[in-house]
Amino acid sequence: MNPADNARGAARAGDNVGAEIRDGGLFVRGGVIEAVGPTSDLPQDADRVIDMTGHVVIPGMVNTHHHLFQNLTRAVPGGQDAPLFG
């Protein structure tokens, strides 16, 4: 049996078309995200509930040496021209 986690409390979560999901969360089983949506709509049979309040979850990030920086600062003018290192 694969353990299941319910990550809840994100102030905002997005779906695959960029819509904002208030009080969003995600349900993970065996390391695979099975559901994303309002926490009230997530499966309730998780082995563990993780409070993600104040955290950012970016699934599928590969090569984070600079892509993480680019994603998190995309809409922040001060971050767009900031030096990446240093």
C-alpha positions as CSV (number, residue, x, y, z in Angstrom):
1,M,0.0,0.0,0.0
2,N,1.3,3.4,-0.9
3,P,1.2,6.1,1.8
4,A,-1.0,9.1,1.0
5,D,-0.5,12.7,2.0
6,N,-2.9,15.6,2.0
7,A,-1.1,18.9,1.7
8,R,-3.5,21.7,2.9
9,G,-3.7,25.3,3.7
10,A,-2.1,26.8,0.6
11,A,-3.5,30.3,0.3
12,R,-3.7,29.8,-3.4
13,A,-3.3,26.9,-5.8
14,G,-3.5,26.9,-9.5
15,D,-5.0,24.4,-11.9
16,N,-3.6,23.5,-15.4
17,V,-5.2,26.6,-17.0
18,G,-4.0,29.1,-14.5
19,A,-7.2,29.6,-12.5
20,E,-6.8,30.4,-8.8
21,I,-8.1,27.9,-6.3
22,R,-8.7,29.5,-2.9
23,D,-7.8,27.4,0.1
24,G,-6.1,25.0,-2.3
25,G,-4.3,21.8,-1.6
26,L,-3.1,18.6,-3.2
27,F,-3.5,14.9,-2.5
28,V,-0.4,12.7,-3.1
29,R,-0.3,8.9,-3.1
30,G,2.9,7.0,-3.6
31,G,4.7,10.1,-4.7
32,V,2.2,10.9,-7.4
33,I,-0.2,13.9,-7.3
34,E,-3.7,12.4,-7.7
35,A,-5.8,15.5,-7.0
36,V,-5.5,19.3,-6.8
37,G,-8.3,21.5,-5.7
38,P,-10.1,23.1,-2.7
39,T,-9.1,21.3,0.5
40,S,-12.7,20.4,1.1
41,D,-12.8,18.5,-2.2
42,L,-9.6,16.5,-1.6
43,P,-9.8,12.8,-0.6
44,Q,-10.1,12.4,3.2
45,D,-8.3,9.1,3.5
46,A,-4.7,10.5,3.8
47,D,-2.3,8.8,6.2
48,R,-0.8,12.2,6.9
49,V,-2.0,15.8,6.6
50,I,0.7,18.4,6.0
51,D,0.1,22.1,6.8
52,M,1.5,24.0,3.8
53,T,0.5,27.4,5.0
54,G,3.1,29.9,3.9
55,H,4.8,27.5,1.5
56,V,5.0,27.1,-2.2
57,V,4.7,23.8,-4.0
58,I,5.9,23.6,-7.6
59,P,5.6,20.0,-8.8
60,G,7.7,18.8,-11.6
61,M,10.5,21.3,-11.3
62,V,13.6,20.1,-13.0
63,N,16.9,21.9,-13.4
64,T,16.1,24.3,-10.6
65,H,19.4,26.1,-10.7
66,H,17.6,29.0,-12.2
67,H,14.2,27.9,-13.4
68,L,12.8,28.1,-9.8
69,F,14.0,31.7,-9.6
70,Q,12.4,32.5,-13.0
71,N,9.0,31.1,-12.0
72,L,8.8,32.7,-8.6
73,T,9.8,36.2,-9.8
74,R,8.1,36.2,-13.2
75,A,5.5,38.8,-12.0
76,V,7.9,40.8,-9.7
77,P,9.5,43.7,-11.6
78,G,12.4,44.0,-9.2
79,G,13.3,40.3,-9.6
80,Q,13.2,40.3,-13.4
81,D,16.5,42.1,-13.9
82,A,18.2,41.0,-10.6
83,P,21.4,39.2,-10.9
84,L,20.9,35.5,-10.5
85,F,23.9,34.8,-8.3
86,G,25.8,37.3,-6.2
